[in-house]
Amino acid sequence: MRVGLITREYPPEVYGGAGVHVEYLSRELARLIEVEVHCWGAQRLDAGNLHVRGDVPPPGITGGVDSGPAAKFKTAVDALALNLVQMKELAQIDIVHTHTWYAAMAGFLAKKLYGIPFVLTTHSLEPLRAWKAEQLGSGYAMSSWMERTAILDADAIIAVSNGTKADILRSYPEVDASRVHVIYNGIDLAEYRKTSSTAALLKYGVDPAVPYVLFVGRITRQKGVTHLVDAVRYLAPGTQVVLCAGAPDTPEIGAEMRAKVETLRRETPGSKRAGHEQVTRDGGRAIATGDPTGTGHNVVWIEQMVTKEEAIQLYSHCAVFCCPSVYEPFGIINLEAMACGAPVVASAVGGILEVVVDGVTGRLVPFDPDPVTGFPLDADRFARDLAARLAELMANPSLGAQFGAAGRKRVEQTFAWKSIAAQTVELYRALLKQKFGNMEQKSGNKEQGTESSR
């Protein structure tokens, strides 16, 4: 069996949870079947059963557009153009499996043109992310159309949580519930584990001797990092907060984040001047705002995406990890933190409810969304609730350690990639059998251990 995984993100071009998912899923699937990955970029890899091919949108579609309304819809147009290119490479595979709307039309077209089964994993849903219009402009209508077209036609839809399955059926009531299969995201248990190394903390100006709250993620409306900044003013003086937050979705939210951190600085007695920076010889950058004497707040903003090894160190030594998302189909960052033994404080939204167990692996924060925007109806109340639960764990390290140990145990029992890959292959085989009867492969490709037909 040979599967084609279609994705925007693949290492080293990974900026979100979908890219992390495809990286590890492809590796585990390749232990069982032949895997082709088609992604955005210049990646090339042939390692046993795993074959990776990156590509870029064809020139001339939106080339040279870097300002005005067209600059925002450029990404959506590029996605469709690249899907057309990728579709041509799928003729010899047995099953196509796409990830996110950026890749959905390649699967849709491959099914139509080559008659192969089409699997779609939804890592989020466009109808539930109205703020994407800020990022994509009029391209949001296009991304929504591509997602809807693909979801309605896919032979199987993988939801990364039961909450996501419910969202799919609510957002797309035409979808038969029997076509939606829940297969969780996973975690590499050997890679993500507690480490004693503190090199990353020292590199970015984090004081290892002072307990800290940690956030890791992009600066997006979805991840809710600005709500965490709002919560800092309600924490005890001297609280160290580490915001590992970069890659803003838009200049607007980047500016909003900077303004909120600057406002917090102005409200903090004795704080360092705005923009006080630490820059390391190898390019690390952290902006410290707050009071180094301990009478005010101390925020360390690592304004870049850190390496995997650095993130593991930050997770391993935090007193508590915070995930203030306003929308989260799953939330891989919570798994990463739990695998490293960190207690988690997270919004009680979406798939987080199936990952973080309130009172066992951390604390869930009530979230009351605006039915139109999805943002909190009372942002100040949400910030205060975040702060209260963070403060509880900062003041009670033994409880935090208890939650951290339980979190590690939970990921070991439920979220190993080996099990998730096996469930995915089982779904592939069921679809192939349904379409081709007792013939498991459409084109005679061989199972692991034999020469591929390509």
C-alpha positions in Angstrom: 0.0 0.0 0.0 1.3 3.5 -0.9 -0.3 6.6 0.6 0.1 10.1 -0.5 0.2 12.6 2.4 -0.5 16.2 1.2 0.4 19.0 3.5 1.5 22.6 3.6 4.0 22.1 6.4 6.8 19.6 6.7 10.2 19.9 8.4 12.0 22.2 8.4 9.1 24.4 7.3 6.8 23.7 10.4 5.0 26.5 12.2 1.9 24.8 13.7 0.3 21.7 15.0 -0.6 20.3 11.6 3.1 20.2 10.6 4.1 18.5 13.8 1.3 15.9 13.2 2.4 15.1 9.6 6.0 14.9 10.6 5.5 12.1 13.2 2.5 10.4 11.4 4.5 10.0 8.2 7.4 8.5 10.1 5.3 6.0 11.9 3.2 5.1 8.8 6.5 4.4 7.0 7.2 1.6 9.4 4.0 -0.1 8.1 3.4 1.1 4.5 5.0 3.2 1.7 4.5 6.9 2.2 4.8 9.9 -0.1 4.7 13.3 1.4 4.0 16.3 -0.9 4.5 19.6 0.9 5.4 23.3 0.3 9.1 24.0 0.1 12.3 22.5 -1.3 12.4 19.3 0.9 13.7 16.1 -0.7 14.0 12.9 1.3 14.1 9.2 0.4 14.6 7.1 3.6 13.3 3.5 3.3 9.5 3.7 2.9 9.4 7.5 3.4 9.6 9.8 0.3 9.3 13.5 0.7 8.8 16.0 -2.2 8.5 19.7 -1.6 7.3 22.1 -4.3 6.3 25.8 -4.6 3.3 27.5 -6.2 3.8 28.0 -10.0 5.3 31.4 -10.8 3.1 34.1 -12.3 -0.1 33.2 -10.4 0.3 35.8 -7.7 4.0 36.6 -8.1 5.0 40.2 -7.2 1.9 40.8 -5.1 3.1 42.1 -1.8 0.7 45.0 -0.9 -3.0 45.8 -0.9 -5.9 43.4 -0.7 -4.4 41.0 -3.1 -1.4 40.4 -0.7 -3.8 38.8 1.8 -5.6 36.5 -0.7 -2.3 35.5 -2.3 -1.9 32.5 0.1 -5.3 31.0 -0.8 -4.6 31.4 -4.5 -1.2 29.9 -4.2 -2.6 26.9 -2.3 -5.0 26.1 -5.1 -2.3 26.5 -7.7 0.0 24.2 -5.8 -2.7 21.6 -5.3 -3.1 21.4 -9.1 0.6 20.8 -9.4 0.6 18.1 -6.6 -2.4 16.4 -8.1 -0.4 15.3 -11.1 2.0 13.4 -8.9 -0.6 11.2 -7.3 -1.6 8.9 -10.2 0.4 5.9 -8.8 -0.6 6.0 -5.2 -3.4 3.9 -3.6 -4.9 6.4 -1.3 -4.6 10.2 -0.8 -4.7 11.8 2.6 -4.7 15.6 3.0 -4.1 17.8 6.0 -5.7 21.3 6.3 -7.5 23.3 3.6 -4.1 24.2 2.1 -3.9 20.7 0.7 -7.6 19.7 0.4 -8.1 20.2 -3.3 -5.2 18.0 -4.3 -7.1 15.1 -2.6 -10.4 16.1 -4.1 -9.0 16.2 -7.6 -7.0 13.0 -7.2 -10.2 11.2 -6.2 -12.1 12.6 -9.2 -9.3 12.0 -11.8 -7.7 8.8 -10.6 -10.5 7.1 -8.7 -8.6 6.6 -5.5 -10.0 6.9 -2.0 -9.7 10.3 -0.4 -9.0 10.8 3.4 -9.0 14.3 4.9 -7.7 15.2 8.4 -9.2 18.4 9.7 -6.9 20.1 12.2 -9.3 23.1 12.4 -12.5 24.4 10.7 -12.7 27.6 8.7 -16.3 28.4 9.8 -15.2 28.5 13.4 -12.2 30.8 12.7 -13.8 34.0 11.6 -10.6 35.9 12.6 -8.9 34.2 9.6 -10.4 37.0 7.5 -7.9 39.3 9.2 -5.1 37.1 7.9 -6.5 36.1 4.5 -8.7 39.0 3.5 -11.1 38.0 0.8 -9.1 34.8 0.5 -11.0 33.6 3.6 -14.0 33.0 1.3 -11.7 30.9 -0.9 -10.2 28.8 1.9 -13.7 28.2 3.2 -14.9 27.0 -0.2 -11.9 24.7 -0.6 -12.5 23.2 2.8 -16.2 22.7 2.3 -15.8 21.2 -1.1 -13.3 18.7 0.1 -15.1 17.7 3.3 -18.3 17.1 1.5 -16.6 14.8 -1.0 -14.0 12.9 1.2 -14.5 9.2 1.6 -13.3 9.5 5.2 -12.8 12.5 7.5 -10.4 12.1 10.4 -11.3 14.4 13.4 -8.4 14.8 15.9 -10.9 14.8 18.8 -14.5 14.0 19.6 -15.0 17.7 20.0 -13.8 18.3 16.5 -16.1 15.6 15.2 -19.0 17.4 16.8 -17.8 20.7 15.2 -17.6 19.1 11.8 -21.2 17.8 12.0 -22.4 21.1 13.3 -20.6 23.1 10.7 -21.3 20.7 7.8 -24.7 19.0 8.6 -24.7 17.4 5.1 -21.8 15.1 6.2 -22.8 11.6 7.2 -21.5 11.0 10.7 -20.3 7.5 9.7 -17.7 9.1 7.5 -16.1 10.9 10.4 -13.5 9.0 12.4 -11.8 10.2 15.6 -8.1 9.5 15.7 -6.1 11.6 18.2 -2.9 13.5 17.6 0.2 11.9 19.2 3.5 12.5 20.8 7.0 11.0 20.5 7.5 9.7 24.1 11.2 9.2 23.7 11.9 12.6 22.3 9.5 14.7 24.5 10.5 13.9 28.1 11.9 15.9 31.0 15.5 17.0 30.7 17.9 18.5 33.2 19.5 20.8 30.6 18.9 24.6 31.1 21.0 25.9 28.2 17.9 27.3 26.4 16.8 29.1 29.6 20.2 30.8 30.0 20.3 31.6 26.3 17.1 33.5 26.3 17.4 35.2 29.7 15.1 33.1 31.7 16.1 32.8 35.4 16.2 29.0 36.2 16.1 29.8 39.9 12.8 31.6 39.7 9.6 29.5 38.9 7.9 30.6 35.7 4.7 30.3 33.7 5.3 29.2 30.1 3.5 29.8 26.8 4.8 28.2 23.6 3.1 29.0 20.3 2.5 31.4 17.4 1.0 34.8 17.9 -2.5 34.2 16.6 -6.0 35.0 17.6 -6.7 31.2 18.0 -3.9 30.6 20.6 -5.0 33.4 22.8 -1.6 34.6 23.9 -2.8 38.2 24.3 -5.2 37.0 26.9 -2.3 35.5 28.9 -0.6 38.9 28.7 -3.7 40.5 30.1 -3.7 37.9 33.0 -0.2 38.8 34.1 -1.3 41.9 35.9 -3.4 39.7 38.2 -0.5 37.5 39.2 1.6 38.0 42.3 4.5 40.6 42.0 7.7 38.9 41.0 6.0 36.2 38.9 8.3 35.2 35.9 6.3 34.7 32.7 8.0 33.3 29.6 6.3 34.0 26.3 7.8 31.8 23.7 5.8 33.5 21.0 6.7 34.4 17.4 5.5 34.3 13.8 2.5 36.6 14.1 -0.3 35.7 11.7 -0.7 39.4 10.7 1.1 42.7 11.4 -2.0 43.8 13.3 -1.8 41.1 15.9 1.9 41.5 16.1 1.4 45.2 16.9 -1.3 44.4 19.4 0.9 41.9 21.2 3.7 44.5 21.4 1.3 47.1 22.7 0.0 44.9 25.4 3.5 43.9 26.6 4.5 47.6 26.6 1.3 48.6 28.6 2.2 45.9 31.1 5.7 47.4 31.4 4.3 50.9 32.0 2.1 49.6 34.8 4.9 47.8 36.5 6.9 49.8 39.1 10.7 49.9 38.5 10.4 48.0 35.2 13.1 47.9 32.6 12.8 50.2 29.6 10.7 49.0 26.7 12.6 46.9 24.2 15.4 45.9 26.6 16.9 43.0 24.6 19.2 40.0 25.0 20.7 38.8 21.8 22.9 35.8 21.8 25.8 35.1 19.4 23.8 32.4 17.6 20.7 34.6 16.9 18.5 34.0 20.0 16.5 37.0 21.0 14.5 37.7 24.1 12.9 41.0 25.3 12.6 41.4 29.0 10.1 43.7 30.5 9.3 43.9 34.2 11.0 44.5 37.5 14.2 42.5 38.1 14.0 43.3 41.9 11.0 41.1 42.3 8.5 43.8 43.3 6.9 43.9 39.9 6.2 41.4 37.1 8.9 39.9 35.0 8.0 39.0 31.4 10.6 37.4 29.1 9.3 37.4 25.6 11.2 35.1 23.3 10.1 36.7 20.0 10.9 33.8 17.7 10.1 30.2 17.1 12.5 28.1 19.1 14.0 24.7 18.2 12.4 21.5 19.4 15.3 20.9 21.8 14.9 24.4 23.3 11.1 24.0 23.7 11.7 20.7 25.5 14.0 22.4 28.0 11.5 25.3 28.5 8.7 22.8 29.1 10.8 20.7 31.5 11.6 23.5 33.9 8.4 25.6 33.9 6.3 25.6 37.1 3.2 25.6 34.9 2.4 25.6 31.2 -0.5 27.8 30.0 -2.6 27.2 26.9 -5.1 30.1 26.7 -6.6 29.1 23.3 -10.0 30.5 22.3 -10.4 27.6 19.8 -8.4 24.4 19.8 -9.5 21.2 17.9 -6.8 19.3 19.8 -3.7 21.2 21.1 -0.5 19.4 20.6 1.4 21.8 22.7 -0.5 20.5 25.8 0.8 17.0 24.9 4.3 18.3 24.6 4.2 20.0 28.0 2.6 17.0 29.7 5.2 14.6 28.2 7.9 16.8 29.8 6.2 16.6 33.2 4.7 20.1 33.2 1.2 20.8 34.8 -1.1 22.5 32.4 -3.6 25.4 32.8 -5.7 25.5 29.6 -8.9 26.9 28.3 -11.9 24.5 28.5 -12.4 24.5 24.8 -12.6 21.9 22.0 -10.1 19.0 22.1 -8.3 20.3 25.1 -11.2 18.8 27.2 -10.0 15.3 26.0 -6.3 16.0 26.7 -6.1 17.9 30.0 -8.0 16.3 32.8 -9.1 18.9 35.3 -7.8 18.3 38.8 -5.6 15.4 37.5 -3.1 16.7 35.0 -3.8 20.4 35.4 -6.6 23.0 35.6 -9.2 23.9 33.0 -10.4 27.5 32.7 -14.1 28.2 32.0 -14.5 29.8 28.6 -17.7 31.5 27.4 -17.3 32.4 23.7 -19.0 35.1 21.7 -21.2 33.2 19.3 -20.1 35.3 16.3 -16.4 36.0 16.9 -15.4 33.1 19.1 -13.5 35.4 21.4 -14.4 35.5 25.1 -17.6 37.4 25.9 -15.9 38.9 29.0 -12.1 39.1 28.2 -11.3 40.6 31.6 -13.1 37.8 33.4 -11.2 35.2 31.3 -7.9 36.9 32.1 -8.7 36.8 35.8 -9.7 33.2 35.7 -6.5 32.3 33.9 -4.5 34.1 36.5 -6.3 32.5 39.4 -5.5 28.9 38.2 -1.9 29.8 37.3 -1.5 31.4 40.8 -2.8 28.3 42.5 -0.1 26.1 40.9 2.7 28.7 41.3 1.9 28.8 45.0 1.7 25.0 45.3 4.7 23.3 43.6 3.9 19.9 45.1 0.5 20.0 43.4 2.1 21.0 40.2 4.5 18.1 40.4 1.6 15.7 41.1 -0.2 17.0 38.0 3.0 16.8 35.9 3.6 13.2 36.8 -0.1 12.3 36.0 0.2 14.2 32.7 3.3 12.1 31.6 1.4 8.9 32.5 -1.6 10.0 30.5 0.3 10.7 27.3 2.1 7.3 27.7 -1.2 5.5 27.9 -3.2 7.3 25.3 -1.2 9.3 22.8 1.7 7.2 21.5 2.2 7.6 17.7 2.6 3.9 17.1 -1.0 3.3 18.1 -2.3 6.3 16.1 -0.5 5.2 12.9 -2.0 1.7 13.3 -5.5 3.2 13.6 -4.8 5.3 10.4 -3.6 2.3 8.4 -6.6 0.3 9.5 -8.9 3.1 8.1 -6.9 3.1 4.8 -7.4 -0.7 4.5 -11.1 -0.5 5.2 -11.5 2.2 2.5 -9.5 0.2 -0.1 -11.5 -3.0 0.6 -14.7 -1.1 0.3 -13.7 0.4 -3.1 -11.8 -2.5 -4.6 -13.3 -5.5 -2.9 -10.6 -8.1 -1.7 -7.9 -6.2 -3.6 -6.1 -4.2 -0.9 -4.1 -2.2 -3.5 -5.4 -0.5 -6.6 -2.1 -0.7 -8.5 -0.2 -3.7 -7.2 2.1 -1.7 -5.0 3.8 -3.9 -2.4 3.8 -3.9 1.4 6.8 -3.0 3.4 9.9 -5.0 2.7 9.4 -5.2 -1.1 10.4 -3.0 -3.9 7.9 -0.1 -4.8 6.5 0.0 -8.3 7.8 3.6 -8.6 
